[in-house]
Amino acid sequence: MSMQVLVVGAAGQLGAEIVRACSGAGHAVTAVTRRELDVTKHADVLALVAAARPDAIVNCTAYNDVDGAEDQHAHALDVNAFAVRSLARAAHDAGATLVHYSTDFVFDGDGSEPYTEDDRPAPQSVYASSKLLGEWFAADAPSHYVLRVESLFGGQAARSSIDRIIDAILAGREARVFVDRVVSPTYVEDCAGATLELLRARPPVGLYHCVNSGHTTWYDLAREIARQAGIEATLVPVPVASVTLKARRPRFCALSNDKLRRAGVTMPTWQDAIRRYLDRRLGTAGSRG
Ligand SMILES: NC(=O)c1ccc[n+]([C@@H]2O[C@H](COP(=O)([O-])OP(=O)(O)OC[C@H]3O[C@@H](n4cnc5c(N)ncnc54)[C@H](OP(=O)(O)O)[C@@H]3O)[C@@H](O)[C@H]2O)c1
């Protein structure tokens, strides 16, 4: 059934993909960028949503500068938390479903098994705390899906950390990669597909982990990219402890997709996602292993 979907943050990495996927699925999309709507302006949010009368609001806005947030508390909270409260209120008033995205950074990363939705968050940075608050505010919308994603890649601008690794490998440059940070990467195409499937199938509302299946260190991720690209890459393993970063990064951040799978959405493996993305970037579908 065709829906009226309002995508906010439509120019971002995920936002642009959500717009593309919604249009491709035949939904009527209202795509707004920061230019049309600053989500930190409460009254503007309420007015725009009331005028658009959406069935679903997909919030792709975020303040994602993890280190910058340590100096920009108010700004990070404004975008990642209080704006979500406005969107939840607007969704409530419009009778719309709110889809909101959060992050693996809500965990401290001291675990050793993939985190589930029942595991206790323990944010270690201003960014992480602001995103956790955003999750809580999103849940104020009577109908909501909060999807935790991680290490997003595959946006049109190709500016993610994974894109930087791919760029270095393809250019024959050395790539320095964390050897002891574990992640479950998320291909924007798969995240958009899962979002649409949730809006179609309507499993119970709530929090879902929405990453590609499996997990890897950044080093093994880079090795897999090089293997799939058929390139002998120069990879330099970097221990997290050897790098000084303003905000603490969680070390182990594998997320379990089991709840999403039980809801009927199976996420492809991260290796499969990398293969499809390399095919798209290199235009070599079907020619690599
Ligand atoms: N990227 C990752 O690896 C990652 C990891 C975990 C979770 N996530 C979450 O996934 C979601 C999508 O991330 P993404 O990578 O697609 O982010 P992105 O590319 O940084 O896009 C965020 C968008 O939000 C816009 N924005 C920021 N402040 C705004 C405001 N006040 N009003 C309106 N728009 C505003 C930005 O506009 P400008 O460009 O003009 O600033 C940008 O277009 C976010 O919730 C993010 O926290 C991402």
The ligand as an SDF file (V2000), in Angstrom:
LIG
                    3D

 48 52  0  0  0  0  0  0  0  0999 V2000
   27.2750    7.5450    9.9170 N   0  0  0  0  0  0  0  0  0  0  0  0
   27.4210    6.5260   10.7510 C   0  0  0  0  0  0  0  0  0  0  0  0
   28.3820    5.7490   10.7000 O   0  0  0  0  0  0  0  0  0  0  0  0
   26.3770    6.2940   11.8230 C   0  0  0  0  0  0  0  0  0  0  0  0
   26.6620    5.3640   12.8420 C   0  0  0  0  0  0  0  0  0  0  0  0
   25.6890    5.1240   13.8150 C   0  0  0  0  0  0  0  0  0  0  0  0
   24.4640    5.7820   13.7480 C   0  0  0  0  0  0  0  0  0  0  0  0
   24.2280    6.6810   12.7390 N   0  0  0  0  0  0  0  0  0  0  0  0
   22.9190    7.3500   12.7280 C   0  0  0  0  0  0  0  0  0  0  0  0
   22.2990    7.1030   11.4680 O   0  0  0  0  0  0  0  0  0  0  0  0
   21.5020    8.2370   11.1070 C   0  0  0  0  0  0  0  0  0  0  0  0
   21.8870    8.7180    9.7220 C   0  0  0  0  0  0  0  0  0  0  0  0
   23.2760    9.0900    9.7350 O   0  0  0  0  0  0  0  0  0  0  0  0
   24.0210    9.6470    8.4360 P   0  0  0  0  0  0  0  0  0  0  0  0
   25.3790    9.0370    8.3960 O   0  0  0  0  0  0  0  0  0  0  0  0
   23.1340    9.5270    7.2500 O   0  0  0  0  0  0  0  0  0  0  0  0
   24.1860   11.1700    8.8350 O   0  0  0  0  0  0  0  0  0  0  0  0
   24.6420   12.4100    7.9130 P   0  0  0  0  0  0  0  0  0  0  0  0
   25.1030   11.9510    6.5840 O   0  0  0  0  0  0  0  0  0  0  0  0
   25.5640   13.2250    8.7840 O   0  0  0  0  0  0  0  0  0  0  0  0
   23.2820   13.2010    7.7090 O   0  0  0  0  0  0  0  0  0  0  0  0
   22.6870   13.9140    8.7510 C   0  0  0  0  0  0  0  0  0  0  0  0
   21.8630   14.9840    8.1160 C   0  0  0  0  0  0  0  0  0  0  0  0
   21.2260   15.7170    9.1750 O   0  0  0  0  0  0  0  0  0  0  0  0
   21.2470   17.0740    8.7870 C   0  0  0  0  0  0  0  0  0  0  0  0
   21.0690   17.9510    9.9470 N   0  0  0  0  0  0  0  0  0  0  0  0
   21.9370   18.1790   10.9560 C   0  0  0  0  0  0  0  0  0  0  0  0
   21.4160   19.0760   11.8020 N   0  0  0  0  0  0  0  0  0  0  0  0
   20.1930   19.4090   11.3200 C   0  0  0  0  0  0  0  0  0  0  0  0
   19.1670   20.2860   11.7510 C   0  0  0  0  0  0  0  0  0  0  0  0
   19.2980   21.0300   12.8670 N   0  0  0  0  0  0  0  0  0  0  0  0
   18.0350   20.3800   11.0070 N   0  0  0  0  0  0  0  0  0  0  0  0
   17.8960   19.6500    9.8760 C   0  0  0  0  0  0  0  0  0  0  0  0
   18.8210   18.8110    9.4050 N   0  0  0  0  0  0  0  0  0  0  0  0
   19.9680   18.6920   10.1330 C   0  0  0  0  0  0  0  0  0  0  0  0
   22.5930   17.2610    8.1400 C   0  0  0  0  0  0  0  0  0  0  0  0
   22.5800   18.4270    7.3780 O   0  0  0  0  0  0  0  0  0  0  0  0
   23.9770   19.2040    7.1000 P   0  0  0  0  0  0  0  0  0  0  0  0
   24.7300   18.3280    6.1580 O   0  0  0  0  0  0  0  0  0  0  0  0
   23.5180   20.4920    6.5260 O   0  0  0  0  0  0  0  0  0  0  0  0
   24.6550   19.3260    8.4290 O   0  0  0  0  0  0  0  0  0  0  0  0
   22.6940   15.9970    7.2940 C   0  0  0  0  0  0  0  0  0  0  0  0
   22.1000   16.1590    6.0320 O   0  0  0  0  0  0  0  0  0  0  0  0
   21.7180    9.2640   12.2150 C   0  0  0  0  0  0  0  0  0  0  0  0
   20.7250    9.1360   13.1990 O   0  0  0  0  0  0  0  0  0  0  0  0
   23.0500    8.8500   12.8190 C   0  0  0  0  0  0  0  0  0  0  0  0
   23.2290    9.2750   14.1530 O   0  0  0  0  0  0  0  0  0  0  0  0
   25.1460    6.9380   11.7820 C   0  0  0  0  0  0  0  0  0  0  0  0
  1  2  1  0
  2  3  2  0
  2  4  1  0
  4  5  1  0
  4 48  2  0
  5  6  2  0
  6  7  1  0
  7  8  2  0
  8  9  1  0
  8 48  1  0
  9 10  1  0
  9 46  1  0
 10 11  1  0
 11 12  1  0
 11 44  1  0
 12 13  1  0
 13 14  1  0
 14 15  2  0
 14 16  1  0
 14 17  1  0
 17 18  1  0
 18 19  2  0
 18 20  1  0
 18 21  1  0
 21 22  1  0
 22 23  1  0
 23 24  1  0
 23 42  1  0
 24 25  1  0
 25 26  1  0
 25 36  1  0
 26 27  1  0
 26 35  1  0
 27 28  2  0
 28 29  1  0
 29 30  1  0
 29 35  2  0
 30 31  1  0
 30 32  2  0
 32 33  1  0
 33 34  2  0
 34 35  1  0
 36 37  1  0
 36 42  1  0
 37 38  1  0
 38 39  2  0
 38 40  1  0
 38 41  1  0
 42 43  1  0
 44 45  1  0
 44 46  1  0
 46 47  1  0
M  CHG  2   8   1  16  -1
M  END
$$$$
